[in-house]
Amino acid sequence: MNRRLLILFFCFTAGLFARAQKLEFVLTGGSGSFAMTDIKKLNSDLQETVPFPTKLTSSFPMTFQFGGYFAARITDHFTLGLIYAYNSTGSRVASGDYSGTYYFDNILTGHSFGLLSGYRVYQHKSLRVDLQANLGVVITNMEMKEDLHVADTSISSSYQYSSTGFYAEPRCEASYSWKYLKAGLYLGYYLNAAGKLQTDEGQKTTTATSWSGIRFGILIGIHQAGY
């Protein structure tokens, strides 16, 4: 997406917000799973290559995710907004005995920026259920670290990579409102079109990141009366 398209996108969004009936600001916190298929294969290939036995002690576990969104009610049922989420996870291949230790770590952080579109499918008094279709980009930074310590010898190396990919996230949100406050739960699935990792110098690799997986958590926010 080039600069001109970004300008048009934000102008379009600003115009919708200007026409909006009600506004809300929501913070989210939860967890999720991460596919990371290519990097898992990278770890597996490494274990077959090194001349000593290793164990996969961590493989992209579920971690705490936080984010939020700013949205506007365009019609009685339709909501449009901007959404952000932060994710982090990692893996470790390790080996250790009386002769020394070895670690190979991949540490990833991801920033998702997108467009939220929601449709109210149920409401009873202050209880409501919305279905969302969220689209955007995810920017990933990865640090690859390798450490070998044998007797009095230590060898360490660290490399930085980054990638940019697109995502789609169908999500269901159930919430309860009281005056200007809103609280609830969300459940969704994050689909990440894999982005190829590249070095700081811009050299592309054949390894892609994939943040695909389930997402769930809680939400709390504020909104205008009558939202």
Sequence and secondary structure as in RCSB ss.txt:
>XXXX:A:sequence
MNRRLLILFFCFTAGLFARAQKLEFVLTGGSGSFAMTDIKKLNSDLQETVPFPTKLTSSFPMTFQFGGYFAARIT
DHFTLGLIYAYNSTGSRVASGDYSGTYYFDNILTGHSFGLLSGYRVYQHKSLRVDLQANLGVVITNMEMKEDLHV
ADTSISSSYQYSSTGFYAEPRCEASYSWKYLKAGLYLGYYLNAAGKLQTDEGQKTTTATSWSGIRFGILIGIHQA
GY
>XXXX:A:secstr
  HHHHHHHHHHHHHHHHH SEEEEEEEEEEE    HHHHHHHHHHHHHSSS  EEEEES  EEEEEEEEEEE S
SSEEEEEEEEEEEEEEEEEEEETTEEEEEEEEEEEEEEEEEEEEEEEEETTEEEEEEEEEEEEEEEEEEEEEEEE
TTEEEEEEEEEEEEEEEEEEEEEEEEEETTEEEEEEEEEEEEE EEEEETT  EEEEEE   EEEEEEEEEEE T
T 
